[in-house]
Amino acid sequence: MTFFKQAPPALGNQYDDDRVLRSYLSRVLPVGVLNEIQESLRELGRLAGGELYELQLADRLNEPALTQWDAWGNRIDKIELTPLWRVAERLAAEHGIVATAYERKHGRLSRVHQCALAYLFTPSTDIYSCPLAMTDGAAWTLLTSGNQELIDRAVPHLITRDPKEFWTAGQWMTELTGGSDVGLSETIAKQEGNSFRLYGRKWFTSAISSQIALTLARPEGNPAGGRGLALFYLETRDEHGRPRNLQINRLKDKLGTRKVPTAELTLDGTPARLVKGTTDGVRNIALLLNITRLWNGISAVALMRRGLALSMDYAHKRVAFGAPLSEKPLHLDTLATLQAETEAAFHLAFYVAELTGQSEAGELSEEDARLLRLLTPVMKLTTGKQAVLVASEVLETFGGAGYVEDTGLPLLLRDSQVLPIWEGTTNVLALDTLRALQSGENDLKLGLARLSLAVSRCLESVHNPRLADAVRVARSALDHAATWLTEAERLGQPALEAGARRFSLTLGRTMELALLIQHAQWSQDHEHDPSSITSARRFATSGVDLIADAALL
Ligand SMILES: Cc1cc2nc3c(=O)[nH]c(=O)nc-3n(C[C@H](O)[C@H](O)[C@H](O)COP(=O)(O)OP(=O)(O)OC[C@H]3O[C@@H](n4cnc5c(N)ncnc54)[C@H](O)[C@@H]3O)c2cc1C
């Protein structure tokens, strides 16, 4: 007797198959640049949908291992990575997934190129994006620190394409006292000549396999709070591979990101050097966080896209009630909603990449620098939430198979769930959004006007009548945000804080809608493709304005 066998979902070339990515790159890159970089993207798309994806499925049950002692009683704290991560490390260097942003072959557009590479690489490498994000952030922080000694020592390793020379970086901020309120850090830095030794406990240190870390500690005698902390550079192991006066107490047993070795550490005289000044560590590490938040957004859209790619393929293979799911109107409606959400998130994440690239190339106006300051937390918090929502729905589109581990699908949900937590939780970033609105003129309404201008720039040349309703939704959500802000300011700080999450998500979703509308108009005009118009119309009806009136609460 032969039983029914279900064909599994499959992936093609993840660059060639990605309408949204390809259409976006055609809009923002000059033809010459696109032609030059296309092969690098196609090659990574091939790997991500082919060998790497196969390796990822085969590596599913492997996890990093910590060996604390050798056979003779020596403390070694050795970390063994999984095969997938070892391959990912080599490929990341060879494909320049950090390096591309620093080689700057295409000026400000190199950041877009790099983010496109990261977007293709991320979903098949089980959050290897985590050490890459921190490596990128550390490179930028060091390069802008003016500390030539550290720049010469570390940056060439962080941005090399040679896997043998490649270093990754950790960022050690969170302590048991607080990950959001890092000003409570208890780690002490004792000065010894020109260098320092660090004493304390770090509670979440991801990718502890990294060669270096940037961390926060309080030089002895400094005041309490964030200002009294300084930013330090350290190398985790000596020339024999032994930890430098630090102990890995254990690896965290986590819901997801299980390939990432996230450790709890004791620093017991760890040698470290100041990166920039003896105070203002929290402010100085913000440069790193801007980059890791960008990576967070790119990872969010990358995981959403992976879920959809698998789900859309499966819809052609799974038959129910006499026809493939791809012919069932309600299933198609479900997928179209997820597509719209993903497409909207994509445009916001990549818009922040564009602004970041302009900033790094010194081509950003003061106004747009403030817009970038605002959109970075807004983008991170908005896309993080969308990733969890989309991953959850994607699992459901597979029915029971979506809940079964050896399909490889549950990973999508578990890994997505970290995106709203690390690099600043949704609430913490919502409060940061209020601070960002005040940057410059110290006036929340002027900050909001800056975002309104960015939305208007997207909408000004839209003329397709099918987009008219979506344009109205974007404008009305912004008007509501402005009314709420006035009212909440009048009611005072508690009202502002209480509504900050709904307000920030509304700004994020409105900006996403505006960018999606802009792209939809362009795609219709230049590619005669109405797909993005369909997504924009759908996204406009998927809850853009989430604000509840301050007085009602
Ligand atoms: C897998 C993983 C890896 C990580 N890797 C690293 C790493 O490599 N390096 C590192 O430094 N950290 C790392 N972290 C830590 C992470 O950044 C923190 O967990 C996160 O910033 C939150 O800090 P916390 O856990 O102390 O939560 P808390 O700060 O205690 O927050 C608890 C809750 O309170 C809310 N909250 C806090 N303050 C406010 C406020 N003022 N108003 C309203 N709500 C508020 C938060 O939104 C959250 O919901 C990692 C975390 C995870 C899960």
The ligand as an ORCA input file, in Angstrom:
! r2SCAN-3c Opt
* xyz 0 1
  C      18.930     36.403     23.207
  C      19.406     37.654     23.861
  C      20.688     38.094     23.627
  C      21.142     39.264     24.208
  N      22.431     39.674     23.956
  C      22.890     40.782     24.559
  C      24.233     41.228     24.353
  O      24.992     40.635     23.580
  N      24.677     42.316     25.005
  C      23.858     43.014     25.837
  O      24.307     44.012     26.375
  N      22.589     42.638     26.053
  C      22.083     41.546     25.429
  N      20.798     41.144     25.665
  C      20.023     41.838     26.656
  C      18.915     42.720     26.106
  O      19.446     43.810     25.412
  C      18.065     43.121     27.304
  O      17.437     41.955     27.784
  C      17.028     44.160     26.959
  O      17.648     45.378     26.624
  C      16.043     44.406     28.105
  O      16.709     44.580     29.310
  P      16.284     43.731     30.609
  O      16.313     42.305     30.220
  O      17.092     44.142     31.747
  O      14.772     44.104     30.826
  P      14.231     45.319     31.702
  O      15.042     46.521     31.401
  O      14.087     44.860     33.086
  O      12.799     45.516     31.070
  C      11.637     44.737     31.478
  C      10.400     45.335     30.811
  O      10.214     46.654     31.278
  C      10.022     47.534     30.194
  N      10.558     48.838     30.581
  C      11.805     49.121     31.005
  N      11.911     50.441     31.270
  C      10.707     50.982     31.001
  C      10.162     52.305     31.077
  N      10.902     53.342     31.470
  N       8.878     52.490     30.720
  C       8.126     51.461     30.276
  N       8.569     50.200     30.192
  C       9.841     49.967     30.541
  C      10.750     46.898     29.045
  O      10.202     47.337     27.814
  C      10.500     45.428     29.305
  O       9.277     45.051     28.722
  C      20.301     39.999     25.059
  C      19.004     39.558     25.289
  C      18.544     38.403     24.695
  C      17.143     37.958     24.961
*
